[in-house]
Amino acid sequence: MENNTWSCCAATRRNQQPLHLSNRFDAFSTNERNIKNMIFLEGGEFLMGTEDTDANPNDMEGPIRKEIIKPFYIDQYAVTNRQFQEFVKDTKYETDAEKYGWSFVFYSFLSEEVSNNVTQAPETTPWWRVVEGAYWFQPEGPGSSMEGRMDHPVIHVSWNDAKAYCRWAGKRLLTEEEWEFAARGGLVQKRYPWGDELYLNGKHCCNIWQGNFPENNTEEDGYFGTAPVDAYQPNGYGLYNMVGNVWEWCENLFHHGNIGKERNTFNVTQSSRAMRGGSYLCHDSYCNRYRVAARTSNTIDSSTGNIGFRCALDVE
């Protein structure tokens, strides 16, 4: 995460070899293509990106450019623990976190017993802990559970895992262009899905960090960790939690380089995919990536306690 290329929210397994999906998942019969809890977006032209002064260097949030989006369906909500559990029960799928035997968990969520057994943390983001036995069904490691969180977004899912779920559901991940088009909710060049101000009529509009990161979260928005997928008000397209709550995997590779009107040189991290939206850990003192134009990435096998996804569906 040096030079803030990797955000505080994106602990990564980048020094590990990626795990590849078994071909057997391609043979699973998919569910009927249905649009329950999906929103149809007609697409069209929109202005993507930002040139704001607080855009993150090297993230290539700019320049502002016109993009044309084809019609598509998008999940109204992020994929929930309940939905992911149905997928696992039907397919016996094993996530990357389970294959590795561990995942990244934010330190404040750990029980004393689990915390005492932790021996590793990323050097540049020490608030993350390598927790043995942490995965989507026990998100804080041994002794934790899904109780009371079935309608929260599933976490500890890698890009590989998200792709497997999409194949099972007969859907796909969004491209970054589709994601930003949807997140803007019909507004033009606003910072957030609801406008330019973080608060709307004095009310919190998303689940991010309040207080001093990473020591103290005042929970003024009502949540310390994840919130239910239908928390807060939807944007102009009827989509919930497009920013805050959990990062959402996108389909495309992550391009990064120097921000500016001329993008003559850029890098493509072949093992990394883009993520959008920020999470409950974002705070403007360190990571202001809960803006609709903000972006980051992670390796395809990485999982953390604040990465999830939502699905899209092509219009036939």
Salt bridges, closest charged atoms under 4 A:
GLU2 OE1 - ARG14 NH2 3.35
ASP26 OD1 - ARG167 NE 3.01
GLU51 OE1 - LYS261 NZ 3.30
ASP52 OD2 - ARG191 NH1 3.29
ASP54 OD2 - ARG191 NH2 2.92
ASP59 OD2 - ARG289 NE 2.98
GLU61 OE1 - ARG291 NH1 2.90
GLU67 OE2 - ARG65 NE 3.90
ASP75 OD1 - LYS171 NZ 3.22
GLU140 OE1 - ARG149 NH2 2.89
ASP151 OD1 - ARG82 NE 3.22
GLU176 OE1 - ARG276 NE 2.72
GLU176 OE2 - ARG295 NH2 2.75
GLU178 OE2 - ARG172 NH2 2.83
GLU180 OE2 - ARG184 NH2 2.87
GLU180 OE1 - ARG276 NH2 3.01
ASP196 OD2 - LYS190 NZ 3.46
GLU248 OE2 - ARG310 NH2 2.82
GLU251 OE1 - LYS163 NZ 2.86
ASP284 OD1 - HIS283 ND1 3.66
ASP314 OD1 - ARG172 NE 2.81
GLU316 OE2 - ARG33 NH1 3.45
